[in-house]
Amino acid sequence: MPTHTLPDADTLITQLAAAIKPTLTPNTVLVGMHTGGVWAAQQLHGLLDPAMPHGDLDISFYRDDFDRIGLHAELKPTRLPFEVEGRDILLVDDVLYTGRSVRAAMNALFDYGRPARIRLAVLVDRIGDRELPIMAEFVGATAKVPRHQHIHLIRGDAGQLSLKLVEVA
């Protein structure tokens, strides 16, 4: 089995910030998807504009596999301390895989109002296994890994982020 090397998460966040910053407008808000997208968005927020409104989105109830896998044991609160209506949403996730989580996030956002637009930023675009026509405008890195592995964003005790390959049963 070949070993895949994943890029450094901090480097990817720095690269994403550099690509995103010139596109920001006064109407832009930052929204991280729980859990890894929230961690990435928190770091991006400091690099982009600490005054920019930002929030966190839990998509648990919007997933299309909810009836199959059930409710996640640890629900996270959605926190959107700004009007979604008419805003430019910069949605952040850690890994774009099938596209289903992003679809769920868009459905959740529309329950709060109609954004002017939604742009997606991801640390890693896992290519080759997309199930929905979803693509990120801002991508830190692309990776192709076997289906029996997932890419997870891990946060250490000191808050440092790293990417890890995990075997799936």
C-alpha positions in Angstrom: 0.0 0.0 0.0 1.6 3.3 -1.0 2.0 6.0 1.6 0.5 9.4 0.8 2.1 12.5 2.2 -0.3 15.3 3.1 0.7 18.9 3.1 1.2 21.1 6.2 -2.2 22.5 7.3 -0.7 25.9 8.4 1.0 26.3 5.0 -2.3 25.6 3.3 -4.1 28.2 5.4 -1.5 30.8 4.7 -1.8 30.1 1.0 -5.6 30.2 1.1 -5.5 33.6 2.9 -3.2 35.1 0.3 -5.6 33.9 -2.5 -8.8 35.0 -0.7 -7.7 38.4 0.7 -7.8 40.3 -2.6 -11.4 39.1 -3.2 -12.9 40.3 0.0 -15.5 43.1 0.1 -17.1 44.9 2.9 -20.1 42.6 2.4 -18.1 39.4 3.0 -18.6 37.2 6.0 -16.7 34.1 7.0 -18.5 30.8 7.9 -16.7 27.7 9.0 -18.4 24.3 8.8 -18.1 22.2 12.0 -15.7 20.9 12.9 -12.6 21.1 10.8 -13.9 24.0 8.7 -14.5 26.0 11.9 -10.9 25.4 13.0 -9.6 26.5 9.5 -11.9 29.5 9.4 -10.7 30.7 12.8 -7.1 30.7 11.6 -8.1 32.3 8.3 -10.0 35.0 10.1 -6.9 36.3 11.8 -5.0 36.3 8.5 -7.7 37.9 6.4 -9.4 40.6 8.5 -10.0 40.3 12.2 -12.9 42.8 11.9 -14.7 40.7 9.3 -17.9 39.1 10.7 -17.5 35.3 11.1 -19.6 32.4 12.3 -19.9 28.6 12.7 -22.3 26.3 11.0 -23.4 22.8 12.2 -25.0 20.8 9.3 -26.0 17.7 11.3 -29.7 18.1 10.6 -29.2 18.9 6.9 -27.2 15.8 6.0 -28.9 13.5 3.4 -27.5 10.5 5.3 -29.1 11.5 8.6 -31.7 8.7 8.5 -28.9 6.1 7.8 -26.2 7.2 10.2 -28.3 9.0 12.8 -27.5 12.1 14.8 -23.9 12.8 15.6 -23.3 12.3 19.3 -21.8 15.7 19.8 -23.9 18.5 18.2 -22.1 21.8 17.8 -24.0 25.1 17.9 -24.5 27.2 14.8 -23.4 30.7 15.5 -24.1 33.3 12.8 -24.0 36.7 14.5 -24.8 38.6 11.3 -27.6 38.8 8.7 -27.1 36.1 6.0 -29.6 37.9 3.7 -27.7 39.6 0.9 -24.2 38.8 2.2 -21.2 37.3 0.4 -20.6 34.1 2.3 -17.1 32.6 2.3 -17.8 29.1 3.4 -14.8 27.2 4.8 -14.4 23.4 5.1 -11.4 21.3 5.7 -11.8 18.6 3.1 -14.1 18.6 0.0 -14.8 14.9 -0.8 -18.3 13.9 -2.2 -19.8 17.4 -2.0 -22.7 16.3 0.2 -21.5 18.3 3.3 -21.2 21.5 1.3 -24.7 20.9 -0.1 -26.0 20.5 3.4 -24.2 23.7 4.5 -25.8 25.6 1.6 -29.3 24.3 2.6 -28.6 25.4 6.2 -27.5 28.9 5.2 -30.6 29.4 3.2 -32.7 28.8 6.3 -31.1 31.9 7.7 -31.7 34.1 4.6 -30.7 34.3 0.9 -27.0 35.2 0.5 -25.9 37.3 -2.4 -23.4 34.5 -3.2 -21.6 31.7 -1.6 -17.9 30.9 -2.3 -16.2 27.8 -1.0 -12.7 27.6 0.4 -11.2 24.2 1.4 -7.8 23.1 2.7 -7.9 19.9 0.6 -9.9 19.0 -2.4 -10.1 15.2 -2.5 -10.4 14.6 -6.2 -11.9 11.7 -8.0 -14.9 10.8 -5.7 -17.3 13.7 -6.1 -21.0 12.7 -6.0 -22.5 16.2 -6.5 -21.4 19.0 -8.9 -19.7 21.1 -6.1 -16.3 22.7 -6.5 -14.3 25.1 -4.4 -13.2 28.5 -5.6 -10.2 28.5 -3.2 -8.2 25.3 -2.7 -5.2 24.8 -0.6 -4.2 21.5 -2.1 -5.6 18.6 -4.1 -5.2 14.9 -3.1 -6.2 11.6 -4.5 -6.3 8.9 -1.9 -7.9 5.4 -1.9 -11.5 5.0 -0.9 -10.5 3.1 2.2 -8.8 6.2 3.6 -10.2 9.6 4.7 -8.4 12.8 5.2 -9.0 14.3 8.7 -8.0 17.7 10.0 -6.7 17.2 13.6 -6.3 20.0 16.2 -3.6 19.4 18.8 -3.8 20.5 22.5 -2.0 23.7 21.7 -4.4 24.5 18.8 -2.0 23.5 16.0 -3.7 21.9 13.0 -2.5 18.9 11.0 -3.8 16.7 8.3 -3.9 12.9 8.8 -4.9 9.9 6.7 -7.3 7.6 8.5 -8.2 4.0 7.5 -12.0 3.5 7.2 -13.6 0.2 8.0 
